[in-house]
């Protein structure tokens, strides 16, 4: 399984409640249309025991394989999500990377 991981923080002047509403009602449905998307998770990022986090949220978009992820990112649906100017006008410090996930059995 491959995933696109996005970490971001909000600009200081962002109305968090309005951002969350837009993120939930507009941006996630746009991203949810990506072809081949198997799973979408998001989470609020919290500080670790000894260090604050520079990020506000993390999102993970899962795909069956690397080719599926690449096709999704090249799709018109991807352009729709990238074109969400309301979302991206409130976000800064965006970091994205692709990771191959491996499920491990615990002893």
C-alpha positions in Angstrom: 0.0 0.0 0.0 1.3 3.5 -0.9 0.2 6.7 0.7 0.5 10.4 0.1 1.1 12.1 3.5 0.5 15.8 3.9 1.5 17.8 7.0 0.5 21.4 7.3 0.1 24.3 9.6 -2.5 27.1 9.4 -1.6 30.8 8.8 -1.9 32.7 12.1 -4.9 34.8 11.0 -6.9 31.7 10.0 -10.4 31.3 11.5 -10.0 27.7 12.7 -13.7 26.9 12.9 -14.3 28.2 9.3 -11.2 26.3 8.1 -12.4 23.1 9.6 -15.9 23.5 8.1 -14.4 24.1 4.6 -11.9 21.3 5.0 -14.6 18.8 6.0 -17.4 20.0 3.7 -15.4 21.0 0.5 -11.8 19.8 0.5 -12.2 16.3 1.7 -15.0 15.5 -0.8 -12.8 16.9 -3.6 -9.9 14.7 -2.6 -12.3 11.8 -2.1 -13.0 11.8 -5.8 -9.4 10.8 -6.7 -9.4 7.7 -8.8 -8.0 4.6 -7.0 -8.2 6.2 -3.5 -8.7 3.3 -1.0 -8.7 5.2 2.3 -8.4 8.8 3.6 -7.4 9.6 7.1 -6.7 12.9 8.9 -5.6 13.8 12.3 -4.8 16.8 14.5 -1.1 16.8 15.3 -0.2 17.1 19.0 3.1 17.9 20.7 5.3 15.1 21.8 6.4 14.8 25.4 9.3 17.3 25.0 8.7 19.2 21.8 5.9 21.1 20.2 4.8 20.2 16.7 5.1 22.7 13.9 2.1 21.2 12.2 -1.6 21.5 12.8 -2.9 18.5 10.8 -1.8 15.4 8.9 -3.7 13.7 6.1 -3.0 10.3 4.6 -4.4 9.2 1.2 -4.0 5.5 0.5 -3.6 3.8 -2.8 -3.1 0.1 -3.8 0.3 0.7 -5.5 2.6 3.4 -6.6 1.2 3.5 -10.2 -2.3 4.1 -8.8 -1.1 7.0 -6.7 0.7 8.5 -9.7 -2.3 8.2 -11.9 -4.5 9.8 -9.2 -2.1 12.8 -8.8 -2.2 13.3 -12.6 -6.0 13.1 -12.8 -8.5 16.0 -13.4 -9.8 15.2 -9.9 -6.4 15.9 -8.4 -6.5 19.3 -10.2 -9.9 20.0 -8.6 -8.5 19.4 -5.1 -5.3 21.4 -5.8 -7.5 24.2 -7.2 -9.2 24.6 -3.8 -7.9 28.1 -3.3 -9.9 28.7 -0.1 -8.1 25.7 1.6 -4.7 26.5 0.3 -5.0 30.3 1.1 -5.2 29.3 4.8 -2.4 26.7 4.8 1.3 27.3 5.1 4.3 25.1 5.8 2.8 22.3 3.7 5.0 19.2 3.4 4.1 16.2 1.3 5.7 12.9 0.7 4.9 9.4 -0.6 5.5 6.4 1.6 5.2 2.7 1.1 3.3 1.3 4.1 4.1 -2.2 5.5 1.8 -3.9 8.0 3.7 -5.7 10.7 2.6 -8.4 13.0 3.3 -7.7 16.7 4.6 -10.4 18.9 
